[in-house]
């Protein structure tokens, strides 16, 4: 029942590196496109903003100069007839001018006109005490109160109840400029003019909204295109990787048989002619057997990794006592530790009933202990500690393998579980390492939905810690 559950469940360890890479590529493409879209929207917005307001300012300058010319022609007495005033008003209306006022240096308003003459006090406050520079423009905001709505005519009954005007006051935006007018070298007065640009502001806001909406739509299309483009880009890589997997699996499988035959032949040759061989021949024979065993182990590791690429790893989940397995492991690795004068210690409970794949967990323990012995110098120590710890609603088995070896540098610790990665390749080859052991250990931990990490201090040793969520009771496991 437990084995069926393992096979049906989509295990979290199964991370498709191609899907991850495809998603990462699509995300990166989308970020780049989003940056370019944002820059495009920003540039377009500011270009349109600049062009529109530049044209508004140019038109305001033009009509201001036309009105200033009429006033200059009336100097020095500044006596404008009705025709001149009508011309000024005509220019104001044709140029969509909101107001114009001509003010003497002493602050006295000589003449002027506005779109709404009731706003004259508020408009004069905007230009009061302002000495405009050459082609200087100011932008101001002004609130126009909404007049109360009264009935037409004078015969309205006084007993009628006045209805409160619910319309909100209107806020307008003004573009204001001024031009000082001289008679000779003496300042005769200042002409202030203004244009309402509320519609222009509203147009700019709507333009920005439209650009943002279009940008979001184009970004969505770009994300989809990025996803499909990255998916197509990964097709040849997937096919190449699949061919590589098949080659490794087939080659490993085909190599097992000749290696087994070669190993058996060497055993037979040693038994039959061992006494007649010279010391040199015996040494060559022993070296050949060691190399055959190393190649056989490497082929077995390659097959294990090839099987790890399947969507459903073959797991045989059963209930077993882990203590005899650890004792057998210590017994089998003890001679190797003794040959290097390394003290091998193990600490564990007297009974440790667990559920999991017996052979895989045994392989995991062997890889960690064998690795620790290999990279611990003579006279060092290796400690294997197995304990049970309750975490939240799961029972965890903690496996710690600590050694007093050469240690691992921080930059190497991040890649120590990668396939074929070796910290020092020359030293790893001398010790028979292939760079596959820790990768297989990580795979075994992940298919049991556990975790593995290493902590190390260079020159002082390393500690590999494995946490496996394997229940110690049948009810919890099922």
VMD Tcl script that draws the C-alpha trace (Angstrom):
set ca {
  {0.00 0.00 0.00}
  {2.80 2.39 0.89}
  {4.73 1.49 -2.25}
  {1.64 2.23 -4.37}
  {1.29 5.59 -2.67}
  {4.92 6.45 -3.50}
  {4.43 5.53 -7.14}
  {1.18 7.48 -7.53}
  {2.35 10.66 -5.84}
  {4.05 13.32 -7.90}
  {7.15 13.70 -5.83}
  {8.38 17.24 -5.11}
  {11.97 16.24 -5.80}
  {11.13 15.80 -9.46}
  {12.23 19.16 -10.84}
  {12.28 19.30 -14.60}
  {15.36 21.35 -15.33}
  {14.07 22.10 -18.84}
  {10.76 23.51 -17.57}
  {12.72 25.55 -15.03}
  {15.11 26.82 -17.70}
  {12.24 27.54 -20.10}
  {10.37 29.48 -17.43}
  {13.53 31.38 -16.52}
  {14.17 32.26 -20.17}
  {10.57 33.40 -20.67}
  {10.80 35.48 -17.49}
  {14.06 37.10 -18.56}
  {12.71 37.83 -22.05}
  {9.58 39.33 -20.50}
  {11.65 41.52 -18.17}
  {13.71 42.82 -21.08}
  {10.61 43.51 -23.15}
  {8.92 45.16 -20.17}
  {11.93 47.47 -19.71}
  {11.88 48.44 -23.40}
  {8.10 48.96 -23.30}
  {8.43 51.15 -20.22}
  {11.16 53.19 -21.87}
  {9.08 53.49 -25.05}
  {5.98 54.61 -23.14}
  {8.02 57.09 -21.11}
  {9.76 58.55 -24.16}
  {6.52 58.79 -26.18}
  {4.69 60.39 -23.25}
  {7.34 63.04 -22.64}
  {7.77 63.75 -26.35}
  {4.02 64.29 -26.82}
  {3.86 66.26 -23.56}
  {6.73 68.48 -24.68}
  {5.34 68.96 -28.20}
  {1.83 69.88 -27.04}
  {2.94 72.32 -24.36}
  {5.62 73.78 -26.58}
  {2.96 74.56 -29.18}
  {0.65 76.02 -26.51}
  {3.45 78.26 -25.26}
  {4.32 79.35 -28.80}
  {0.72 80.34 -29.51}
  {0.50 82.23 -26.22}
  {3.73 84.09 -27.00}
  {2.40 85.00 -30.46}
  {-0.89 86.52 -29.31}
  {0.88 88.25 -26.39}
  {3.28 89.93 -28.81}
  {0.39 90.99 -31.04}
  {-1.38 92.62 -28.09}
  {1.86 94.19 -26.86}
  {2.39 95.74 -30.29}
  {-1.04 97.42 -30.15}
  {-0.23 98.83 -26.70}
  {3.20 100.07 -27.81}
  {1.58 102.03 -30.64}
  {-0.53 103.95 -28.07}
  {2.52 105.13 -26.12}
  {3.41 107.46 -24.56}
  {-0.07 108.58 -23.43}
  {-1.42 104.97 -23.43}
  {-4.74 106.29 -24.65}
  {-6.39 103.34 -26.42}
  {-9.55 104.03 -28.31}
  {-12.47 101.65 -28.55}
  {-11.12 100.17 -31.78}
  {-7.85 99.21 -30.06}
  {-9.71 97.60 -27.17}
  {-11.89 95.71 -29.61}
  {-8.77 94.49 -31.41}
  {-7.29 93.28 -28.13}
  {-10.49 91.41 -27.30}
  {-10.66 89.96 -30.80}
  {-7.11 88.65 -30.46}
  {-8.01 87.19 -27.06}
  {-11.03 85.37 -28.46}
  {-9.36 84.14 -31.64}
  {-6.32 82.93 -29.72}
  {-8.43 81.20 -27.06}
  {-6.91 83.49 -24.47}
  {-8.39 83.23 -20.99}
  {-7.42 86.76 -19.91}
  {-5.14 89.71 -20.50}
  {-4.37 92.59 -18.15}
  {-2.16 95.63 -18.58}
  {-0.80 96.82 -15.24}
  {1.24 99.94 -14.56}
  {4.50 99.73 -12.55}
  {2.65 101.10 -9.51}
  {0.28 98.08 -9.60}
  {-2.69 99.95 -11.08}
  {-4.81 98.00 -13.60}
  {-5.16 100.18 -16.66}
  {-7.32 97.90 -18.82}
  {-7.91 94.24 -19.55}
  {-10.45 91.57 -20.32}
  {-11.15 87.98 -19.26}
  {-13.30 85.04 -20.26}
  {-15.17 85.50 -16.99}
  {-14.94 89.00 -15.58}
  {-16.11 87.82 -12.13}
  {-12.76 86.04 -11.81}
  {-10.76 89.28 -12.16}
  {-9.75 89.53 -8.46}
  {-8.49 85.94 -8.38}
  {-6.66 86.35 -11.68}
  {-4.96 89.56 -10.53}
  {-3.73 87.75 -7.41}
  {-1.97 85.22 -9.63}
  {0.11 87.91 -11.38}
  {0.47 90.31 -8.49}
  {4.11 91.16 -7.64}
  {5.37 88.94 -10.48}
  {8.01 90.39 -12.77}
  {8.12 88.07 -15.77}
  {11.36 87.31 -17.55}
  {11.82 86.97 -21.27}
  {9.46 84.27 -22.58}
  {8.88 83.08 -19.02}
  {5.82 80.88 -18.43}
  {4.05 79.99 -15.21}
  {1.54 77.18 -14.68}
  {-1.16 77.83 -12.13}
  {-4.26 76.02 -10.86}
  {-7.40 77.96 -10.07}
  {-10.77 76.94 -8.65}
  {-13.89 78.44 -10.22}
  {-16.89 78.36 -7.85}
  {-20.11 77.16 -9.44}
  {-22.77 79.89 -9.31}
  {-26.07 79.06 -7.58}
  {-28.86 78.07 -9.96}
  {-31.73 80.58 -9.80}
  {-34.92 80.59 -11.74}
  {-35.19 83.05 -14.55}
  {-37.40 86.07 -14.19}
  {-38.33 88.37 -11.35}
  {-41.76 86.91 -10.60}
  {-40.50 83.92 -8.67}
  {-42.41 83.48 -5.44}
  {-40.42 84.45 -2.32}
  {-42.00 81.49 -0.54}
  {-40.19 79.08 -2.84}
  {-37.51 77.03 -1.05}
  {-34.08 77.56 -2.53}
  {-32.49 74.35 -3.79}
  {-28.81 73.97 -2.86}
  {-26.51 73.67 -5.84}
  {-24.92 70.24 -5.70}
  {-22.44 70.83 -8.52}
  {-18.83 70.84 -7.40}
  {-16.48 73.73 -8.01}
  {-14.46 73.42 -11.20}
  {-10.68 73.44 -11.14}
  {-8.89 74.85 -14.15}
  {-5.27 74.92 -15.24}
  {-3.76 78.11 -16.60}
  {-0.65 78.87 -18.62}
  {0.43 82.44 -17.82}
  {3.09 84.63 -19.37}
  {3.95 88.33 -19.29}
  {5.75 90.92 -21.35}
  {7.18 94.15 -20.04}
  {6.54 97.17 -22.30}
  {9.05 100.03 -22.40}
  {8.81 103.60 -23.65}
  {12.39 104.32 -24.45}
  {14.35 103.04 -21.47}
  {11.48 103.53 -19.03}
  {9.12 100.73 -18.03}
  {5.64 101.74 -19.11}
  {3.78 98.66 -17.82}
  {3.45 94.89 -17.98}
  {1.03 92.91 -20.09}
  {-0.07 89.66 -18.44}
  {-1.86 87.04 -20.50}
  {-3.11 83.56 -19.77}
  {-4.62 80.56 -21.53}
  {-6.69 77.78 -20.06}
  {-5.03 74.40 -20.66}
  {-7.35 72.17 -18.62}
  {-8.34 70.23 -21.72}
  {-4.67 69.79 -22.61}
  {-3.96 68.39 -19.15}
  {-6.91 66.03 -19.45}
  {-5.72 64.97 -22.89}
  {-2.23 64.23 -21.54}
  {-3.70 62.16 -18.68}
  {-5.86 60.17 -21.08}
  {-2.86 59.64 -23.34}
  {-0.85 58.29 -20.40}
  {-3.71 55.96 -19.45}
  {-4.00 54.70 -23.02}
  {-0.25 54.13 -23.25}
  {-0.22 52.20 -19.96}
  {-3.15 50.02 -21.04}
  {-1.53 49.36 -24.41}
  {1.75 48.62 -22.66}
  {0.06 46.05 -20.41}
  {-1.65 44.43 -23.41}
  {1.59 44.31 -25.39}
  {3.39 42.97 -22.32}
  {0.87 40.15 -22.05}
  {1.38 39.33 -25.73}
  {5.15 39.54 -25.23}
  {4.99 37.13 -22.28}
  {3.09 34.60 -24.39}
  {5.51 35.03 -27.28}
  {8.46 34.68 -24.89}
  {6.98 31.48 -23.49}
  {6.46 29.92 -26.92}
  {9.86 31.10 -28.18}
  {11.64 29.68 -25.14}
  {9.65 26.46 -25.53}
  {10.76 26.11 -29.14}
  {14.34 26.94 -28.17}
  {14.33 24.09 -25.63}
  {13.11 21.43 -28.12}
  {16.55 20.59 -29.62}
  {18.12 20.70 -26.16}
  {15.50 18.27 -24.84}
  {16.08 15.94 -27.77}
  {19.84 16.08 -27.32}
  {19.54 15.40 -23.61}
  {17.16 12.51 -24.24}
  {19.64 10.94 -26.68}
  {22.40 11.44 -24.14}
  {20.32 9.72 -21.43}
  {19.57 6.80 -23.69}
  {23.23 6.50 -24.64}
  {24.38 6.53 -21.01}
  {21.76 3.97 -20.01}
  {22.49 1.68 -22.97}
  {26.26 1.99 -22.67}
  {26.18 1.38 -18.93}
  {23.96 -1.64 -19.37}
  {26.14 -3.06 -22.13}
  {29.32 -2.52 -20.10}
  {28.10 -4.42 -17.07}
  {28.28 -7.83 -18.75}
  {31.85 -7.62 -20.11}
  {33.06 -6.10 -16.85}
  {31.49 -8.95 -14.89}
  {33.09 -11.48 -17.24}
  {36.45 -9.71 -16.98}
  {36.29 -9.69 -13.19}
  {35.37 -13.38 -13.07}
  {38.18 -14.21 -15.49}
  {40.68 -12.41 -13.32}
  {39.45 -14.37 -10.27}
  {39.85 -17.66 -12.15}
  {43.27 -16.66 -13.43}
  {44.37 -15.75 -9.90}
  {43.14 -19.05 -8.44}
  {44.69 -21.25 -11.11}
  {48.00 -19.54 -11.82}
  {48.44 -17.35 -8.78}
  {51.29 -19.44 -7.38}
  {53.23 -19.33 -10.65}
  {53.07 -15.58 -11.11}
  {55.94 -13.27 -10.38}
  {55.55 -10.46 -7.88}
  {55.27 -7.96 -10.71}
  {52.52 -10.02 -12.40}
  {50.67 -10.32 -9.11}
  {50.84 -6.56 -8.66}
  {49.54 -6.04 -12.20}
  {46.74 -8.53 -11.54}
  {45.69 -6.78 -8.33}
  {45.73 -3.38 -10.08}
  {43.61 -4.79 -12.90}
  {41.05 -6.12 -10.42}
  {40.92 -2.77 -8.66}
  {40.38 -0.94 -11.94}
  {37.68 -3.40 -13.00}
  {35.90 -2.90 -9.67}
  {36.19 0.87 -10.03}
  {34.77 0.74 -13.54}
  {31.99 -1.57 -12.41}
  {31.09 0.85 -9.61}
  {31.13 3.78 -12.02}
  {28.88 1.90 -14.46}
  {26.52 1.07 -11.59}
  {26.44 4.74 -10.58}
  {25.72 5.80 -14.14}
  {22.84 3.34 -14.33}
  {21.49 4.67 -11.05}
  {21.58 8.22 -12.35}
  {20.00 7.13 -15.63}
  {17.14 5.57 -13.67}
  {16.81 8.76 -11.62}
  {15.75 10.60 -14.79}
  {12.57 8.54 -15.06}
  {9.31 10.16 -14.01}
  {8.57 7.39 -11.51}
  {11.65 6.09 -9.72}
  {11.51 2.44 -8.71}
  {11.08 2.45 -4.92}
  {10.54 -0.59 -2.75}
  {9.11 0.85 0.44}
  {9.14 -1.50 3.38}
  {9.29 -1.63 7.16}
  {12.74 -2.49 8.50}
  {15.12 -1.92 11.38}
  {17.88 0.47 10.41}
  {20.24 -0.56 13.24}
  {21.46 -3.87 11.69}
  {22.01 -2.03 8.41}
  {24.23 0.52 10.14}
  {26.15 -2.19 11.98}
  {26.74 -4.04 8.71}
  {27.88 -0.80 7.11}
  {30.36 -0.10 9.92}
  {31.63 -3.66 9.65}
  {32.16 -3.46 5.88}
  {33.85 -0.03 5.93}
  {35.86 -0.75 9.06}
  {38.80 -2.39 7.22}
  {39.15 0.63 4.94}
  {39.16 2.95 7.97}
  {41.69 0.75 9.80}
  {44.00 0.66 6.78}
  {44.18 4.47 7.00}
  {44.39 4.48 10.82}
  {41.03 6.29 11.00}
  {38.72 5.88 14.00}
  {35.17 5.08 12.88}
  {32.48 5.78 15.51}
  {28.74 5.27 15.27}
  {25.96 6.48 17.56}
  {22.35 5.32 17.25}
  {19.36 3.98 19.23}
  {19.12 0.27 19.99}
  {16.09 -0.09 17.70}
  {15.09 2.13 14.79}
  {12.06 0.81 12.89}
  {11.44 2.89 9.78}
  {9.58 2.84 6.45}
  {11.48 3.48 3.25}
  {13.51 1.89 0.48}
  {15.96 -0.32 2.36}
  {18.52 -0.65 -0.41}
  {18.50 3.06 -1.28}
  {18.94 4.17 2.33}
  {21.72 1.61 2.73}
  {23.37 3.01 -0.40}
  {23.00 6.53 0.97}
  {24.73 5.63 4.22}
  {27.54 3.84 2.39}
  {28.18 6.81 0.09}
  {28.42 9.28 2.99}
  {30.62 7.09 5.21}
  {32.86 5.96 2.34}
  {33.27 9.56 1.21}
  {34.22 10.66 4.73}
  {36.85 7.92 5.05}
  {38.34 8.69 1.64}
  {38.89 12.37 2.39}
  {40.05 12.03 6.00}
  {43.82 11.86 6.47}
  {45.43 9.09 8.54}
  {44.86 9.47 12.26}
  {41.53 11.26 11.76}
  {38.02 10.40 12.94}
  {34.67 9.71 11.30}
  {31.44 9.86 13.32}
  {28.12 8.43 12.11}
  {25.16 9.59 14.21}
  {21.57 8.49 13.57}
  {18.68 9.83 15.66}
  {14.94 10.40 15.55}
  {13.46 13.88 15.84}
  {9.84 15.02 15.85}
  {9.23 18.04 13.62}
  {5.73 19.46 13.44}
  {3.58 16.52 12.30}
  {6.38 14.40 10.86}
  {8.92 12.08 12.37}
  {12.34 12.77 10.92}
  {15.41 10.56 10.84}
  {18.54 12.65 11.18}
  {21.74 11.17 9.76}
  {24.96 13.05 10.45}
  {28.35 12.01 9.10}
  {31.15 14.11 10.53}
  {34.82 13.79 9.65}
  {38.07 15.54 10.48}
  {39.22 15.68 6.89}
  {40.43 18.42 4.61}
  {37.06 20.21 4.54}
  {35.29 21.95 1.69}
  {35.59 25.59 0.63}
  {32.33 27.61 0.70}
  {32.34 28.12 -3.08}
  {32.71 24.35 -3.59}
  {30.05 23.46 -1.02}
  {27.39 25.00 -3.26}
  {28.24 22.59 -6.11}
  {29.34 19.52 -4.16}
  {26.10 17.67 -5.04}
  {26.35 18.35 -8.78}
  {27.05 15.41 -11.06}
  {30.69 14.81 -11.94}
  {31.77 17.75 -9.81}
  {34.99 17.21 -7.86}
  {36.70 19.76 -5.65}
  {40.21 18.61 -6.55}
  {40.08 16.41 -9.62}
  {43.58 14.99 -9.31}
  {43.08 14.02 -5.68}
  {39.60 12.62 -6.42}
  {40.96 10.40 -9.20}
  {43.70 9.06 -6.92}
  {41.07 8.16 -4.34}
  {38.80 6.53 -6.90}
  {36.21 9.29 -6.95}
  {34.02 9.85 -10.01}
  {31.97 12.81 -8.83}
  {28.75 10.74 -8.85}
  {28.43 9.57 -5.25}
  {27.04 12.73 -3.67}
  {24.77 13.31 -6.68}
  {23.28 9.86 -6.10}
  {23.03 10.58 -2.37}
  {21.09 13.76 -3.09}
  {18.79 11.87 -5.46}
  {18.06 9.20 -2.84}
  {17.27 11.89 -0.27}
  {14.98 13.76 -2.67}
  {12.95 10.69 -3.70}
  {12.28 10.17 0.01}
  {11.20 13.85 0.18}
  {14.07 14.73 2.50}
  {16.88 17.24 2.56}
  {20.66 17.11 2.63}
  {23.23 19.80 3.24}
  {26.88 20.14 4.18}
  {28.65 22.38 6.64}
  {32.41 22.54 6.50}
  {35.45 24.43 7.67}
  {38.48 24.04 5.38}
  {41.25 22.18 7.20}
  {38.94 21.05 10.05}
  {36.47 18.70 8.43}
  {32.93 18.44 7.09}
  {29.51 17.40 8.38}
  {26.85 16.02 6.05}
  {23.35 16.20 7.54}
  {20.43 14.27 6.08}
  {16.81 14.66 7.23}
  {14.40 12.00 5.99}
  {10.66 12.25 6.78}
  {10.30 8.51 7.28}
  {7.69 7.51 9.86}
  {8.55 5.28 12.80}
  {5.01 3.99 13.07}
  {2.88 2.19 10.53}
  {-0.16 4.36 11.09}
  {1.80 7.51 10.44}
  {3.31 6.17 7.26}
  {0.04 5.06 5.72}
}
mol new
graphics top color blue
foreach p $ca { graphics top sphere $p radius 0.5 }
foreach p [lrange $ca 0 end-1] q [lrange $ca 1 end] { graphics top cylinder $p $q radius 0.2 }
display resetview
